[in-house]
Amino acid sequence: MSMDPDPARTPDLEPGGGVRPGDTPPDTPQTSGLSAPEPRTSKHFPPTGVAAVAVMVLLVAVFVAVAVALIVSMF
């Protein structure tokens, strides 16, 4: 048994398979906006973000220093 409806037995279909004007349901209404107010966010950068950026800068500086030392030691 197929889950698809049989067009020959579906009411309100025209012979070509189309529907007559007015037989389709109206468009559903659209809602906009938020369902609840959004909480206020802080405007400052969090301390963990500052620490993460500082660690990344330190790692990049160490990487560059090691790369320069390796290049200088080759000559």
C-alpha positions in Angstrom: 0.0 0.0 0.0 1.4 3.3 -1.1 1.5 6.4 1.2 1.0 8.7 -1.7 -2.6 9.7 -2.4 -4.2 8.3 -5.5 -5.0 11.3 -7.8 -8.0 9.5 -9.3 -9.6 9.3 -5.8 -8.5 12.7 -4.4 -11.5 15.1 -4.3 -11.5 18.5 -6.0 -8.8 17.6 -8.6 -9.4 18.4 -12.2 -8.7 15.8 -14.9 -5.2 17.1 -15.5 -4.3 16.9 -11.8 -4.6 20.6 -11.0 -7.0 22.1 -8.5 -9.8 24.5 -9.1 -9.3 28.1 -8.0 -10.5 28.5 -4.4 -9.8 24.8 -3.5 -6.4 25.5 -2.0 -6.0 26.6 1.6 -5.2 30.3 2.2 -1.6 31.3 3.0 -0.7 30.8 6.6 -0.2 34.0 8.6 3.4 35.0 9.3 4.5 36.1 12.7 7.5 38.3 13.3 9.4 39.4 16.4 10.7 37.6 19.3 8.7 35.4 21.6 10.4 36.7 24.7 12.7 39.7 25.3 16.3 39.1 24.8 18.6 39.5 27.8 20.9 42.4 27.8 24.5 41.6 26.9 27.5 43.2 28.4 29.5 45.5 26.2 32.9 44.6 27.5 35.2 41.8 26.4 35.2 38.9 28.9 38.4 38.1 30.9 38.6 34.6 29.5 38.6 36.2 26.0 41.5 38.5 27.0 43.4 35.5 28.4 42.8 33.4 25.3 44.0 36.2 23.0 47.1 36.8 25.2 48.0 33.1 25.2 47.6 33.0 21.4 49.8 36.0 21.0 52.4 34.4 23.2 52.3 31.2 21.3 52.7 33.0 18.0 55.6 35.0 19.4 57.4 31.9 20.6 56.8 30.2 17.2 58.2 33.1 15.3 61.2 33.4 17.7 62.0 29.6 17.2 61.6 29.9 13.4 64.0 32.9 13.3 66.5 31.1 15.5 66.4 28.0 13.3 66.9 30.1 10.1 69.8 32.1 11.7 71.5 28.9 12.9 71.5 27.5 9.3 73.8 30.3 8.1 
